[in-house]
Amino acid sequence: MKSPNISDLQPGQPVTGIFLVAAKDVRQKKSGDPYLSLTLCDKTGDIDAKMWDNVEGVLDAFERNDFVRVTGIANLYNNRMQFTVHRLARLGEDTVDHGDFFPASKRDRDEMLLELRTVIAGIVNPCIRGLLEAVFEMPGMAEKFKTAPAAKSIHHAWLGGLIEHVLSLCNLCRAVAPNYPSVDVDLLLAGAILHDIGKVDELSYLRGFSYSDNGQLIGHIVQGLRIVDEAARSVQNFPIELKLLLDHMILSHHGSLEFGSPKVPVLLKRCCCTSSIRSIRRWRRCARPASAIRSPKVPGRPMCRRLSARY
Protein backbone atom coordinates (compact mmCIF):
# COMPACT_ATOMS: atom_id res chain seq x y z
CA MET A 1 0.00 0.00 0.00
CA LYS A 2 1.39 3.40 -1.04
CA SER A 3 2.19 5.84 1.77
CA PRO A 4 0.13 9.03 1.72
CA ASN A 5 1.99 12.25 0.94
CA ILE A 6 2.43 14.55 3.90
CA SER A 7 1.25 17.51 1.83
CA ASP A 8 -2.07 15.73 1.19
CA LEU A 9 -2.96 14.86 4.80
CA GLN A 10 -6.31 16.11 6.08
CA PRO A 11 -7.55 16.59 9.68
CA GLY A 12 -9.07 13.40 11.07
CA GLN A 13 -7.45 11.21 8.41
CA PRO A 14 -6.17 7.79 9.63
CA VAL A 15 -2.67 7.22 8.31
CA THR A 16 -0.41 4.22 7.86
CA GLY A 17 2.76 5.06 6.01
CA ILE A 18 6.54 5.14 5.78
CA PHE A 19 8.39 8.33 6.63
CA LEU A 20 11.89 9.60 7.39
CA VAL A 21 12.57 10.79 10.93
CA ALA A 22 14.05 14.28 10.52
CA ALA A 23 14.06 15.02 14.27
CA LYS A 24 13.56 13.03 17.46
CA ASP A 25 13.18 14.43 20.96
CA VAL A 26 12.20 12.63 24.17
CA ARG A 27 10.13 14.85 26.47
CA GLN A 28 8.12 14.48 29.66
CA LYS A 29 4.42 14.83 30.30
CA LYS A 30 3.21 16.60 33.42
CA SER A 31 2.89 13.16 34.98
CA GLY A 32 6.61 12.55 34.41
CA ASP A 33 6.06 9.87 31.78
CA PRO A 34 8.03 10.24 28.52
CA TYR A 35 6.56 11.08 25.15
CA LEU A 36 8.15 11.48 21.73
CA SER A 37 8.21 14.70 19.75
CA LEU A 38 9.14 13.92 16.13
CA THR A 39 9.44 15.56 12.76
CA LEU A 40 8.47 13.15 9.99
CA CYS A 41 9.11 13.94 6.35
CA ASP A 42 8.83 12.75 2.77
CA LYS A 43 9.59 14.47 -0.53
CA THR A 44 6.45 16.64 -0.26
CA GLY A 45 7.25 18.18 3.12
CA ASP A 46 7.39 17.50 6.85
CA ILE A 47 4.97 17.31 9.75
CA ASP A 48 5.20 17.64 13.52
CA ALA A 49 4.34 14.31 15.17
CA LYS A 50 3.72 13.24 18.76
CA MET A 51 3.66 9.78 20.28
CA TRP A 52 1.98 9.98 23.67
CA ASP A 53 1.50 6.35 24.71
CA ASN A 54 3.46 3.08 24.63
CA VAL A 55 6.67 5.07 24.23
CA GLU A 56 8.99 2.91 26.34
CA GLY A 57 8.96 0.09 23.82
CA VAL A 58 10.24 2.24 20.94
CA LEU A 59 12.50 4.79 22.65
CA ASP A 60 15.69 3.00 21.63
CA ALA A 61 14.31 1.23 18.57
CA PHE A 62 15.06 4.05 16.12
CA GLU A 63 17.03 7.27 15.80
CA ARG A 64 16.99 10.47 13.79
CA ASN A 65 17.47 9.81 10.03
CA ASP A 66 15.92 6.34 10.28
CA PHE A 67 12.99 5.25 8.14
CA VAL A 68 9.92 4.23 10.13
CA ARG A 69 6.48 2.80 9.47
CA VAL A 70 3.89 4.63 11.53
CA THR A 71 0.18 4.27 12.18
CA GLY A 72 -1.84 7.13 13.62
CA ILE A 73 -4.15 9.98 12.81
CA ALA A 74 -3.67 13.46 11.37
CA ASN A 75 -5.16 16.41 13.20
CA LEU A 76 -5.12 20.18 13.28
CA TYR A 77 -3.30 21.90 16.17
CA ASN A 78 -2.88 25.69 16.35
CA ASN A 79 -3.91 25.87 12.69
CA ARG A 80 -1.10 23.51 11.68
CA MET A 81 -1.23 19.89 10.68
CA GLN A 82 0.06 17.49 13.32
CA PHE A 83 0.30 13.73 13.43
CA THR A 84 -0.52 11.60 16.47
CA VAL A 85 1.45 8.34 16.31
CA HIS A 86 -0.14 5.19 17.75
CA ARG A 87 2.38 2.61 16.55
CA LEU A 88 5.88 2.91 15.16
CA ALA A 89 8.52 0.49 13.82
CA ARG A 90 11.94 1.06 12.31
CA LEU A 91 12.55 -0.16 8.73
CA GLY A 92 15.77 -1.37 7.14
CA GLU A 93 17.55 0.58 4.40
CA ASP A 94 16.86 -2.05 1.75
CA THR A 95 13.09 -1.88 2.27
CA VAL A 96 12.60 1.70 1.11
CA ASP A 97 13.15 3.73 -2.05
CA HIS A 98 15.08 6.88 -1.12
CA GLY A 99 13.55 8.67 -4.09
CA ASP A 100 10.20 8.63 -2.26
CA PHE A 101 11.57 10.79 0.55
CA PHE A 102 13.60 13.55 -1.06
CA PRO A 103 12.63 16.07 -3.74
CA ALA A 104 14.41 15.40 -7.02
CA SER A 105 14.85 17.03 -10.40
CA LYS A 106 12.25 16.19 -13.00
CA ARG A 107 15.09 15.71 -15.48
CA ASP A 108 17.05 12.48 -15.72
CA ARG A 109 20.38 13.01 -13.94
CA ASP A 110 22.39 10.83 -16.33
CA GLU A 111 21.03 12.79 -19.29
CA MET A 112 22.01 16.05 -17.61
CA LEU A 113 25.53 14.74 -16.99
CA LEU A 114 25.81 13.81 -20.67
CA GLU A 115 24.63 17.30 -21.62
CA LEU A 116 27.26 18.84 -19.33
CA ARG A 117 30.01 16.71 -20.87
CA THR A 118 28.82 17.89 -24.31
CA VAL A 119 29.13 21.52 -23.18
CA ILE A 120 32.68 20.85 -21.95
CA ALA A 121 33.62 19.05 -25.16
CA GLY A 122 32.48 22.11 -27.14
CA ILE A 123 34.87 24.49 -25.35
CA VAL A 124 37.54 25.63 -27.81
CA ASN A 125 40.26 26.72 -25.38
CA PRO A 126 42.26 23.52 -24.71
CA CYS A 127 43.45 24.67 -21.28
CA ILE A 128 39.94 25.41 -20.04
CA ARG A 129 38.55 22.23 -21.58
CA GLY A 130 41.38 20.18 -20.07
CA LEU A 131 40.78 21.67 -16.62
CA LEU A 132 37.05 20.92 -16.70
CA GLU A 133 37.68 17.38 -17.89
CA ALA A 134 40.19 16.93 -15.06
CA VAL A 135 37.63 18.15 -12.51
CA PHE A 136 35.02 15.61 -13.57
CA GLU A 137 37.57 12.81 -13.78
CA MET A 138 38.22 13.16 -10.04
CA PRO A 139 37.05 10.05 -8.16
CA GLY A 140 33.33 10.32 -7.41
CA MET A 141 33.01 13.90 -8.71
CA ALA A 142 30.63 13.20 -11.60
CA GLU A 143 28.33 11.11 -9.39
CA LYS A 144 28.27 13.73 -6.64
CA PHE A 145 27.79 16.60 -9.08
CA LYS A 146 24.77 15.02 -10.75
CA THR A 147 23.20 14.11 -7.39
CA ALA A 148 23.82 17.12 -5.13
CA PRO A 149 21.20 19.83 -4.57
CA ALA A 150 22.23 23.38 -5.44
CA ALA A 151 21.19 24.66 -2.01
CA LYS A 152 19.57 23.58 1.22
CA SER A 153 16.42 25.60 0.62
CA ILE A 154 16.91 28.76 -1.48
CA HIS A 155 17.00 27.46 -5.07
CA HIS A 156 17.21 24.09 -6.82
CA ALA A 157 16.93 22.42 -3.42
CA TRP A 158 16.42 18.93 -4.74
CA LEU A 159 18.50 15.95 -5.83
CA GLY A 160 20.06 16.82 -9.18
CA GLY A 161 19.54 20.51 -8.45
CA LEU A 162 23.22 21.48 -8.75
CA ILE A 163 23.73 20.14 -12.27
CA GLU A 164 20.32 21.45 -13.34
CA HIS A 165 21.29 24.91 -12.04
CA VAL A 166 24.65 24.81 -13.84
CA LEU A 167 23.14 23.70 -17.16
CA SER A 168 20.60 26.50 -16.92
CA LEU A 169 23.45 28.99 -16.48
CA CYS A 170 25.37 27.48 -19.39
CA ASN A 171 22.35 27.92 -21.66
CA LEU A 172 21.99 31.51 -20.44
CA CYS A 173 25.68 32.22 -21.06
CA ARG A 174 25.53 30.92 -24.63
CA ALA A 175 22.36 32.90 -25.34
CA VAL A 176 23.66 36.21 -23.97
CA ALA A 177 27.35 36.09 -24.96
CA PRO A 178 26.82 36.94 -28.68
CA ASN A 179 25.55 40.37 -27.58
CA TYR A 180 28.91 41.10 -25.95
CA PRO A 181 31.74 40.57 -28.49
CA SER A 182 34.45 41.22 -25.89
CA VAL A 183 33.32 38.31 -23.69
CA ASP A 184 35.44 35.15 -23.68
CA VAL A 185 32.66 32.54 -23.98
CA ASP A 186 34.89 29.64 -22.92
CA LEU A 187 35.91 31.46 -19.75
CA LEU A 188 32.29 32.43 -19.09
CA LEU A 189 31.14 28.81 -19.40
CA ALA A 190 33.96 27.64 -17.13
CA GLY A 191 32.83 30.10 -14.48
CA ALA A 192 29.24 28.87 -14.78
CA ILE A 193 30.32 25.25 -14.41
CA LEU A 194 32.80 25.78 -11.57
CA HIS A 195 31.26 28.55 -9.47
CA ASP A 196 29.33 26.14 -7.18
CA ILE A 197 31.54 23.06 -7.59
CA GLY A 198 32.31 23.12 -3.85
CA LYS A 199 28.69 22.33 -3.05
CA VAL A 200 29.33 18.67 -3.77
CA ASP A 201 31.04 18.61 -0.36
CA GLU A 202 29.32 21.53 1.37
CA LEU A 203 25.91 19.87 1.47
CA SER A 204 24.85 16.55 2.94
CA TYR A 205 21.99 14.96 1.03
CA LEU A 206 21.93 11.29 2.02
CA ARG A 207 19.38 12.05 4.77
CA GLY A 208 17.52 15.23 3.99
CA PHE A 209 19.43 18.39 3.07
CA SER A 210 21.84 19.87 5.60
CA TYR A 211 25.35 21.24 5.81
CA SER A 212 28.26 18.84 6.19
CA ASP A 213 31.13 19.55 8.58
CA ASN A 214 33.04 20.75 5.52
CA GLY A 215 30.20 23.10 4.65
CA GLN A 216 29.89 24.45 8.17
CA LEU A 217 33.62 25.05 8.68
CA ILE A 218 34.88 25.89 5.18
CA GLY A 219 32.01 26.54 2.78
CA HIS A 220 31.60 25.89 -0.92
CA ILE A 221 33.62 28.88 -2.17
CA VAL A 222 36.87 27.85 -0.50
CA GLN A 223 36.18 24.18 -1.20
CA GLY A 224 35.64 25.08 -4.85
CA LEU A 225 39.08 26.67 -4.99
CA ARG A 226 40.59 23.51 -3.54
CA ILE A 227 38.94 21.36 -6.20
CA VAL A 228 40.09 23.62 -9.04
CA ASP A 229 43.63 23.78 -7.60
CA GLU A 230 43.84 19.99 -7.54
CA ALA A 231 42.53 19.71 -11.10
CA ALA A 232 44.85 22.44 -12.41
CA ARG A 233 47.89 20.61 -11.05
CA SER A 234 46.96 17.62 -13.21
CA VAL A 235 46.85 19.73 -16.40
CA GLN A 236 50.32 20.16 -17.86
CA ASN A 237 51.53 23.78 -18.05
CA PHE A 238 48.18 25.24 -17.00
CA PRO A 239 48.53 29.06 -17.33
CA ILE A 240 48.74 30.83 -13.97
CA GLU A 241 46.94 33.87 -15.43
CA LEU A 242 43.97 31.72 -16.40
CA LYS A 243 44.00 30.03 -13.01
CA LEU A 244 43.85 33.44 -11.28
CA LEU A 245 40.85 34.48 -13.37
CA LEU A 246 38.98 31.26 -12.62
CA ASP A 247 39.80 31.63 -8.93
CA HIS A 248 38.46 35.16 -9.00
CA MET A 249 35.22 34.06 -10.66
CA ILE A 250 34.66 31.51 -7.91
CA LEU A 251 35.65 33.89 -5.11
CA SER A 252 33.45 36.73 -6.32
CA HIS A 253 30.34 34.98 -7.63
CA HIS A 254 28.18 36.00 -4.65
CA GLY A 255 28.67 39.57 -5.80
CA SER A 256 29.41 41.49 -2.62
CA LEU A 257 31.13 40.98 0.71
CA GLU A 258 27.92 41.02 2.71
CA PHE A 259 26.61 38.13 0.59
CA GLY A 260 29.63 35.97 1.34
CA SER A 261 32.04 36.81 -1.47
CA PRO A 262 35.64 37.01 -0.22
CA LYS A 263 36.26 39.33 -3.21
CA VAL A 264 33.95 41.66 -5.12
CA PRO A 265 33.77 41.09 -8.90
CA VAL A 266 36.34 42.84 -11.06
CA LEU A 267 35.38 43.98 -14.54
CA LEU A 268 38.07 43.55 -17.19
CA LYS A 269 37.86 46.16 -19.96
CA ARG A 270 39.35 45.79 -23.43
CA CYS A 271 41.69 48.70 -22.71
CA CYS A 272 42.89 47.02 -19.53
CA CYS A 273 43.86 43.57 -20.75
CA THR A 274 44.36 41.51 -23.85
CA SER A 275 42.23 38.62 -25.04
CA SER A 276 45.17 36.28 -24.49
CA ILE A 277 45.82 37.73 -21.01
CA ARG A 278 49.51 38.07 -21.83
CA SER A 279 50.34 40.29 -18.88
CA ILE A 280 48.77 39.59 -15.51
CA ARG A 281 50.66 42.56 -14.09
CA ARG A 282 48.86 44.87 -16.49
CA TRP A 283 45.55 43.24 -15.59
CA ARG A 284 46.23 43.76 -11.90
CA ARG A 285 47.09 47.41 -12.45
CA CYS A 286 44.11 48.34 -14.61
CA ALA A 287 41.28 46.04 -13.54
CA ARG A 288 38.63 47.80 -11.50
CA PRO A 289 35.41 46.84 -9.69
CA ALA A 290 32.28 47.16 -11.80
CA SER A 291 30.86 49.66 -9.28
CA ALA A 292 33.83 51.96 -9.93
CA ILE A 293 33.22 51.77 -13.67
CA ARG A 294 29.71 53.09 -13.07
CA SER A 295 30.95 55.70 -10.57
CA PRO A 296 34.37 56.76 -11.93
CA LYS A 297 35.02 59.43 -9.34
CA VAL A 298 35.25 57.03 -6.41
CA PRO A 299 38.40 58.15 -4.50
CA GLY A 300 41.37 55.83 -4.54
CA ARG A 301 40.17 53.67 -7.42
CA PRO A 302 42.83 53.19 -10.17
CA MET A 303 41.87 53.94 -13.75
CA CYS A 304 43.75 53.08 -16.90
CA ARG A 305 44.71 55.99 -19.16
CA ARG A 306 42.11 55.34 -21.85
CA LEU A 307 39.28 55.08 -19.37
CA SER A 308 40.33 58.09 -17.27
CA ALA A 309 40.55 60.22 -20.42
CA ARG A 310 36.75 60.07 -20.66
CA TYR A 311 36.26 62.00 -17.41
C-alpha positions in Angstrom: 0.0 0.0 0.0 1.4 3.4 -1.0 2.2 5.8 1.8 0.1 9.0 1.7 2.0 12.2 0.9 2.4 14.6 3.9 1.2 17.5 1.8 -2.1 15.7 1.2 -3.0 14.9 4.8 -6.3 16.1 6.1 -7.5 16.6 9.7 -9.1 13.4 11.1 -7.5 11.2 8.4 -6.2 7.8 9.6 -2.7 7.2 8.3 -0.4 4.2 7.9 2.8 5.1 6.0 6.5 5.1 5.8 8.4 8.3 6.6 11.9 9.6 7.4 12.6 10.8 10.9 14.1 14.3 10.5 14.1 15.0 14.3 13.6 13.0 17.5 13.2 14.4 21.0 12.2 12.6 24.2 10.1 14.9 26.5 8.1 14.5 29.7 4.4 14.8 30.3 3.2 16.6 33.4 2.9 13.2 35.0 6.6 12.6 34.4 6.1 9.9 31.8 8.0 10.2 28.5 6.6 11.1 25.2 8.1 11.5 21.7 8.2 14.7 19.7 9.1 13.9 16.1 9.4 15.6 12.8 8.5 13.2 10.0 9.1 13.9 6.3 8.8 12.7 2.8 9.6 14.5 -0.5 6.5 16.6 -0.3 7.2 18.2 3.1 7.4 17.5 6.8 5.0 17.3 9.7 5.2 17.6 13.5 4.3 14.3 15.2 3.7 13.2 18.8 3.7 9.8 20.3 2.0 10.0 23.7 1.5 6.3 24.7 3.5 3.1 24.6 6.7 5.1 24.2 9.0 2.9 26.3 9.0 0.1 23.8 10.2 2.2 20.9 12.5 4.8 22.6 15.7 3.0 21.6 14.3 1.2 18.6 15.1 4.1 16.1 17.0 7.3 15.8 17.0 10.5 13.8 17.5 9.8 10.0 15.9 6.3 10.3 13.0 5.3 8.1 9.9 4.2 10.1 6.5 2.8 9.5 3.9 4.6 11.5 0.2 4.3 12.2 -1.8 7.1 13.6 -4.1 10.0 12.8 -3.7 13.5 11.4 -5.2 16.4 13.2 -5.1 20.2 13.3 -3.3 21.9 16.2 -2.9 25.7 16.3 -3.9 25.9 12.7 -1.1 23.5 11.7 -1.2 19.9 10.7 0.1 17.5 13.3 0.3 13.7 13.4 -0.5 11.6 16.5 1.5 8.3 16.3 -0.1 5.2 17.7 2.4 2.6 16.5 5.9 2.9 15.2 8.5 0.5 13.8 11.9 1.1 12.3 12.5 -0.2 8.7 15.8 -1.4 7.1 17.6 0.6 4.4 16.9 -2.0 1.8 13.1 -1.9 2.3 12.6 1.7 1.1 13.2 3.7 -2.0 15.1 6.9 -1.1 13.5 8.7 -4.1 10.2 8.6 -2.3 11.6 10.8 0.5 13.6 13.6 -1.1 12.6 16.1 -3.7 14.4 15.4 -7.0 14.8 17.0 -10.4 12.2 16.2 -13.0 15.1 15.7 -15.5 17.1 12.5 -15.7 20.4 13.0 -13.9 22.4 10.8 -16.3 21.0 12.8 -19.3 22.0 16.0 -17.6 25.5 14.7 -17.0 25.8 13.8 -20.7 24.6 17.3 -21.6 27.3 18.8 -19.3 30.0 16.7 -20.9 28.8 17.9 -24.3 29.1 21.5 -23.2 32.7 20.9 -21.9 33.6 19.1 -25.2 32.5 22.1 -27.1 34.9 24.5 -25.4 37.5 25.6 -27.8 40.3 26.7 -25.4 42.3 23.5 -24.7 43.4 24.7 -21.3 39.9 25.4 -20.0 38.5 22.2 -21.6 41.4 20.2 -20.1 40.8 21.7 -16.6 37.0 20.9 -16.7 37.7 17.4 -17.9 40.2 16.9 -15.1 37.6 18.2 -12.5 35.0 15.6 -13.6 37.6 12.8 -13.8 38.2 13.2 -10.0 37.0 10.0 -8.2 33.3 10.3 -7.4 33.0 13.9 -8.7 30.6 13.2 -11.6 28.3 11.1 -9.4 28.3 13.7 -6.6 27.8 16.6 -9.1 24.8 15.0 -10.8 23.2 14.1 -7.4 23.8 17.1 -5.1 21.2 19.8 -4.6 22.2 23.4 -5.4 21.2 24.7 -2.0 19.6 23.6 1.2 16.4 25.6 0.6 16.9 28.8 -1.5 17.0 27.5 -5.1 17.2 24.1 -6.8 16.9 22.4 -3.4 16.4 18.9 -4.7 18.5 16.0 -5.8 20.1 16.8 -9.2 19.5 20.5 -8.4 23.2 21.5 -8.8 23.7 20.1 -12.3 20.3 21.4 -13.3 21.3 24.9 -12.0 24.6 24.8 -13.8 23.1 23.7 -17.2 20.6 26.5 -16.9 23.4 29.0 -16.5 25.4 27.5 -19.4 22.4 27.9 -21.7 22.0 31.5 -20.4 25.7 32.2 -21.1 25.5 30.9 -24.6 22.4 32.9 -25.3 23.7 36.2 -24.0 27.3 36.1 -25.0 26.8 36.9 -28.7 25.5 40.4 -27.6 28.9 41.1 -26.0 31.7 40.6 -28.5 34.5 41.2 -25.9 33.3 38.3 -23.7 35.4 35.2 -23.7 32.7 32.5 -24.0 34.9 29.6 -22.9 35.9 31.5 -19.8 32.3 32.4 -19.1 31.1 28.8 -19.4 34.0 27.6 -17.1 32.8 30.1 -14.5 29.2 28.9 -14.8 30.3 25.2 -14.4 32.8 25.8 -11.6 31.3 28.6 -9.5 29.3 26.1 -7.2 31.5 23.1 -7.6 32.3 23.1 -3.9 28.7 22.3 -3.0 29.3 18.7 -3.8 31.0 18.6 -0.4 29.3 21.5 1.4 25.9 19.9 1.5 24.9 16.5 2.9 22.0 15.0 1.0 21.9 11.3 2.0 19.4 12.0 4.8 17.5 15.2 4.0 19.4 18.4 3.1 21.8 19.9 5.6 25.4 21.2 5.8 28.3 18.8 6.2 31.1 19.6 8.6 33.0 20.7 5.5 30.2 23.1 4.6 29.9 24.4 8.2 33.6 25.1 8.7 34.9 25.9 5.2 32.0 26.5 2.8 31.6 25.9 -0.9 33.6 28.9 -2.2 36.9 27.8 -0.5 36.2 24.2 -1.2 35.6 25.1 -4.9 39.1 26.7 -5.0 40.6 23.5 -3.5 38.9 21.4 -6.2 40.1 23.6 -9.0 43.6 23.8 -7.6 43.8 20.0 -7.5 42.5 19.7 -11.1 44.8 22.4 -12.4 47.9 20.6 -11.0 47.0 17.6 -13.2 46.8 19.7 -16.4 50.3 20.2 -17.9 51.5 23.8 -18.0 48.2 25.2 -17.0 48.5 29.1 -17.3 48.7 30.8 -14.0 46.9 33.9 -15.4 44.0 31.7 -16.4 44.0 30.0 -13.0 43.8 33.4 -11.3 40.9 34.5 -13.4 39.0 31.3 -12.6 39.8 31.6 -8.9 38.5 35.2 -9.0 35.2 34.1 -10.7 34.7 31.5 -7.9 35.6 33.9 -5.1 33.4 36.7 -6.3 30.3 35.0 -7.6 28.2 36.0 -4.7 28.7 39.6 -5.8 29.4 41.5 -2.6 31.1 41.0 0.7 27.9 41.0 2.7 26.6 38.1 0.6 29.6 36.0 1.3 32.0 36.8 -1.5 35.6 37.0 -0.2 36.3 39.3 -3.2 34.0 41.7 -5.1 33.8 41.1 -8.9 36.3 42.8 -11.1 35.4 44.0 -14.5 38.1 43.5 -17.2 37.9 46.2 -20.0 39.4 45.8 -23.4 41.7 48.7 -22.7 42.9 47.0 -19.5 43.9 43.6 -20.7 44.4 41.5 -23.9 42.2 38.6 -25.0 45.2 36.3 -24.5 45.8 37.7 -21.0 49.5 38.1 -21.8 50.3 40.3 -18.9 48.8 39.6 -15.5 50.7 42.6 -14.1 48.9 44.9 -16.5 45.6 43.2 -15.6 46.2 43.8 -11.9 47.1 47.4 -12.5 44.1 48.3 -14.6 41.3 46.0 -13.5 38.6 47.8 -11.5 35.4 46.8 -9.7 32.3 47.2 -11.8 30.9 49.7 -9.3 33.8 52.0 -9.9 33.2 51.8 -13.7 29.7 53.1 -13.1 31.0 55.7 -10.6 34.4 56.8 -11.9 35.0 59.4 -9.3 35.3 57.0 -6.4 38.4 58.2 -4.5 41.4 55.8 -4.5 40.2 53.7 -7.4 42.8 53.2 -10.2 41.9 53.9 -13.8 43.8 53.1 -16.9 44.7 56.0 -19.2 42.1 55.3 -21.9 39.3 55.1 -19.4 40.3 58.1 -17.3 40.6 60.2 -20.4 36.7 60.1 -20.7 36.3 62.0 -17.4 
